[in-house]
Amino acid sequence: MTMMLLAATLAATLSAPPTSPDLAAYVRQTPRCAAEVPRCFGVHLHLVVTGGAAIQTVEWVSSQIAEANARFATIDVNFEIVAADALPAADLEIDDRAERDALGDPHFSRGVAHVFVVGRLADVDIAGSEIRGVHWRFRKDRSRRWVILSKIAGALTLAHELGHFFGLPHSDYDESVMNKAPRMAWLTGELSFAEPEFARMRRHRDRMLREGMLVDRTGPKGQPAKPG
């Protein structure tokens, strides 16, 4: 009986909503959309919390947003965190396709890009390997989609996954963040998107706006909305 009670307590602990740190800081202290960039899209951030601490820091999230904004400004787009909430310890490791589905399905909504930050994201194609991020489409309805980042994601991982969100496949352009091949001649800060990729992203941007997948937060005078 004691073992059964311990098991039940552990299961309840893993699935219960975590005790949250100051997640509002991820809204207040991360980059806002630049006033000179015409379109501002919201990001709803979901972070695994264990032991009362989020899996990644405000500084790490700020770097991800800043690097994405520097590159998406070319297509008149910036992003800003508009909400941040906690995920339970049960979501610390995402091991398979079913868990990727289950992670985002309860939280998905249209109008913003949902970004989940977990401890470990398994490579579903190579057993025993892990990846830094993925743009994931819900298998029962591929119009529902979100980004999952591992806590080991590099500074350009969010920009790469948002590239997928804006319709890009992997590429072989030397200058592109969508090219997964190592390139000794390019420094991280020099990587962006190739011109044909920018053109494709603009088309997908406009389609997502028409369909309501993303909603422009820019106010009537061209100023980004204040943090929610």
N, C-alpha and C positions, 0 to 999 in steps of 0.2 A: 504494500500500500504506500509506504514511504517513497519508493522509487517512482510509483505512478504519480504521486503528488509533485515530486521534483520535476518529472518530465512535463507535467501539465504547467507548472510554474515557468519552466524554461520556455515552453512554446508560447505562453502568454506574453512573456517578456520580449521575445523576438518579434512578435506580431503587433504589440501595442504601439500606439503613437509615441515616438521618443520624446524625452524631455529636451526641449529645444534651447539652443544658445540664442544669441541675439540675431536671428535671421533677418530682421529688418535692416541690419547693417549691410547685407548683400544688395539691398536696394539703394540705401542712402549713400554708400561709399564706393560704388562701382561707376564706371563711366556712363555719362548721359549722352544721348544723341547730340551731335554738334549742331548748332543753330544754322550753320550754312549748308547742312545736308538736307535736301528736300523731304526725304521720307524717313520716318522713325518707326521701327517695329519693336514690339515688346517681346521680352523673353521671360517666361515663367520658369524659375529655377527650382529644382527639387534636389535636395542633398541628403545623403544618408547621414544620420546622426548616431554616434555610439559614445557611451560614457559621457554624455552631455556636451560633446564637441562635434562639430560638422566635419565631414570627411576631407574637406579642403577649405582653404582660407579665403577671406575676402580679397586678399592681394592676388591670389592665384586666379580667382574668377575675374578680377579686374583686368589682369593680363590677357585672359582669353577674349574678353569683350573688346578691349582696346585693339588687339591684333586683328580681330574680325572687322571692326569698324574702319581701321586704316585701309583695308582692302576693299570693303564693300562701298566705301564712299565713291569709288569710281562709277558705280551704277546708281549713285544718289541714294544710298541706303546706309543707315546706321541702326544699331540695336542698343537697347537698354533693359536692364532687369526691372521688371514691374512688380514681381511678387517672388517670394522665396518661402518654401516650406520644407518640413523635415520628412524624411523617409525612415522607416524602422530599420533596425539592425538586420532584419531578415533579408533586406535588399542589398546587403553589403557586397555580395558576390552574385553576379549574373552569369549563369553557366550555360544556358541554352536558349533556343529560339522561344520556347514557351515562357521562360522567365523574362525575356525581352518584351514579349507581348503583355505579360501580366504587370510588368513595371509601369508601362505607360497608359494602358487601357483605362484604369480608373481616373486618371488625371487629365486625359486629353480634352482639349477644347479648341475651337477654331478662334482665329484672330491673333494668336500669339504663337511663338515657337517655344515648345516645351523642351527643356534641357535637364537631363538627369545626371547627377554626379554620384558614382558608386565607387566602391573600393577596388573591385576587380571585375573586368569585363572579359569573359572567355571568348576565344576565337572559335566560333561554331564549326569552322571548316577544318581546323587543325587541332586535334586532341592534345590537351596539355598546354596549349599556347594561349596568350592573352593579347588583346589589342587595346589601343588607347582611346578609341571612340568609334561610334557607328551612327549612321542615319538609318533609323529603323522604321519600316512600314508594317503596321499591324496586319497580320496575315489574313484575318477575316474581313478586313476592309482596308485596302491599301491607301485609301485617301486619308486615313488616320496615321499620322507619323510624328516622330520625335527624334531627338538627338540624345544619345547616351555617351557620357564621357567617363573614362576611368580616372582615378585620382593621379595616375602616372601620365596623363595626357600632356603632350608638349604644348608650347605656347600657340602653335598654329593649328592645333587639332580642332578647335571649335570652328575656325575659319574654313577648314577642310570639310567638316561635316555640314556646315551651313551651305557650302558649295553644292553638296548633294541635295540639300533641301531646296536649293534654287535650280535644280535640274541638271547638274553636271555629273557626268561619269568620271571615273579615273582617266587620266590623260598622260600623254608622253611629251607635253610641252615642257621644256627645260625650266622655264620661269614660273611654272604653275605649282601651287600648293596641292593640286589634285594629282600630281605626279608622285607616286609613292617610291620611286627609285632614288637611291642615294645620289646626290650630285655634289661633288667636292667643290665645283667652281662657284656654287651659289651659297651665299650666307642666308640664314633664316630670315633676316630682315629684308632681303631682296626678293624673296618669293612672294608672288601674288597670284593673279590669274592671267591667262593669255587673252589677247583681244577677242578671238572667236568665242572664248568662254564668257567674257563680259557680255557679248551680244546675246548669247543664249540665256544668261542670267537675267538680263533685262526683260526678255520675253516671258520668262517664268515669273519674275516679279510682278509684271502687269497682270498675268493670268491669276496669280494668287490673290492680288488685290480685287480683281473682278469677282472671284469666286468666294471671297471672304476668308480664305485660309489665313491671310495676314491682314491686319487692319492698321492703317497709317495713324500713328499717334500724334502727328504734327498738328498743332493748333491752327486756327483760322488765319493767324498772322505769320504763319511759317515758323513758329517757335515750338520746339518739342514740349510735350506735356511734362508737368512736374512729376517727380516720383509719387507713386500711389501709396 
